[in-house]
Amino acid sequence: MRKSRPRNDGTRQFKLLAKVGYESLGSFREIKRYEVKIMKGGEKYRVTDKEYHDLRNKVSDDSLRIFAKKQKIKRLILQAIANDEELTSDLIHKRLYQIENDKEEKKKVAGWNIFLSQWNVEVNNAEIEELEKEIEFLRKEQGFITDEDIGEIAEGMQLSNSISKEQERIKNMDFNKRYKGGHFDHNNIFDVFGYLWSENPLNGDP
């Protein structure tokens, strides 16, 4: 555990120091070291001298959380060594919190999908942001929001996304496949001529 110089408010930035090396003649020979910044609530983790002392000497939720961070950092470094990969303190920090962010995102997606299962709707992480914006918009407009409102929003989103995916699928089809599937405007003379000149089962000719 490491701490920076104190700020005006008396707190110090908390870091974890990781040393890489080997044992030789009964002593540790250091090759590299990494100082990894620790976060709490999305902010740099800052501690007073008393809090720092307690983290080192007492068992608490925070000390257990720091212990878990140590184990994750160790695994990241060992994996990098196994892959013969160069690391930096910033890269370890980024990977450490990317792992945690991914876990939080998966939990959030799972929670939403459990709730939305009553409408047979399933969302992914990208769709949740859109869903939450639509919910907030309706809540402000109505002054309240109900489960049924959320269900209707989710169903509408799912239908809209399905239509968009189908349109994209058709757009990527080649000329003959699109006309063969009937994916053209039957009221548009140019589309009709395109159909007549396509390889389709009705006329048998190109």
N, C-alpha and C positions, 0 to 999 in steps of 0.2 A: 504494500500500500504506500502511496505517495501523496503529498499535498503540496500545492504551490505556495508562493508567498501570500500573506494575508492581504485582503482588500481593506478598504476603509471601514467596512461593516464588520470586520474581524473574521470573515469566512475565507476559506481556502478552497481552490478547485481540487477535487478528489480524482486521483488517477490510480491505475494499477500498473505496476512495473513488472514486466516479464523479461527474464534473462535466459539466454540460450547459450549453452556451453557444454563442458564435459568435466568429469572428475579425473584428477591426476594427482597422484601422490598424496591422497587424502584431502585435497582441496579442490574447489570449484574454479575452473578456468573459463572466464566469460568470453564469448565470441561476439554476441550481439545483445542489445537490450531494446525493449520497446516500452514506451510510456503511453498507455491507452486511456483516453478520456472516458469517464463514466458519466452516463446521463441518468436523470431522474425526472419523470414527468415531462419529457421532451426538452429539458434544460440541462445545462452543465451541472453536475452534482457538486454542490458546495457544502462544506462542513465547518463547524466551529472546532476549536481545539478539543473541547470536551466530547463532541460528537465523534471526532476522529479517534480519540482515546477509547470511547465506548465501542466503536466498530472493531478495533483491534483486540479488545479484551472482554467483550460481553456478547452473549448470544441474543440476537434480536432479529426481527424481520429484515431489517436493512443489512445486518451482517451476513445473514443467510443468502440474501440476494447478491451481495458482493462475492460470497463464496461460489455461488453458481456462475457468476461472471468469470471468475478465475478459471473454473473448469472449462468453460466455453472457449476462453482465450487460449488455454493450453491445447485444446483439441484443434483449434484453427492453426496454431503454430506447428503442431506435429503433422497435420495434414499438408501444410505448405512445405515442410522439410521432406516429407515422403514424396511430394511432387517436384522436388528440386525447384521451388518457386521462391522468388524474392518477395519479402514482405516489408511493409513500413508500418509505423504506429497508426497512421491515418487509415491505411487499408484494413488493418485488424479491426479498428473502431467501426469502419463502414460495414464490414462483414458481420461483426458482432450484432449490430443493431438491425441489419437487414434480415438476419435470421429471426429476430424477435418481431420485427414488423410483419414479416411473412406469416408468422404464427398468429398474430393479432388479426390480420386480414382474413385468414382462414376461419378463425373463430367468429368473426363478424359475419362472413358469408353464410356460415353454417347456421347462425342464429336467425338471420333473415329468412333463410330457406325453410327452417322449421316453422316459422310464423306464416310464411306464404304458402306452405303446403296445403292449407285448407282451400286455396283457390287453384291448386295444381299449377302454381307458378314457381319457377326457379330462376334465380339471378346469379350473376357472377360479380366479382369485385368491381369491375368497371361500371356495371349497371346499377350498383348500389348507390353510387354518387348521384347518378341521374334520378334514381327513385327518391332519394332523400331531398333533392332540390324540388321535385314536383310535390312532395308531401308538404314541405315548408311553404311553398307558394300557395297551396290550397288552404293550409292552416291559417296563413295570414289573411287570405281572401275571405274565408268563412268565419274566422275567429276561433275555430276548433277543428279537430280531425277525429274521425272514427276508424275502427278497424275495417269497416266496409269501404270507406273512402280509400284507404291504403290498398285494399284488395283490388278495387276498380282501377286505381292508378297502375298497379303492377300488371294487371291483365291487359290494360291498354298499351303499356310499354312492351309487353311480350308480343302482342299482335303487331305493333309497329315494327319491332325488331325482326320479327319473322318475315314481314313484307319486305323490309330492306334487304334481308339476306337473300330472299328469293329473287328480288330485282337484280342484285349483284350477281347471283348465279346465272341468271338469264343473260345479263350483260356480257359475261365471260364466255358464253357459248359461241361456237362458230356459226356462220351464216346458215348452213343447212340444218344444223341441229336445232337452232332457234325456230326456224319455220316449221320443221317437222313436228315440234312440240306444240305448235299453234301459238307461239309466243310472239304475236304481232298484232297490230291494230287492224281489225277486219274492216273498219270504216275508212281506212286511209288507202287511197288508190295506189300509192307508191309501195306500201307494204304488201298489198294484194298482188301487184306485179312481181314483187320480190318473192312472194310465195310461189307464184306460178313458174318462176324461173329457178326455183330451188329443187334439190333432189328430194322429192317427197313421195310418199306411197300412193298418192292419188293420181298423179300424171305419169309417173314412171320415167320421166325425161328430165334432163338438166335444164 
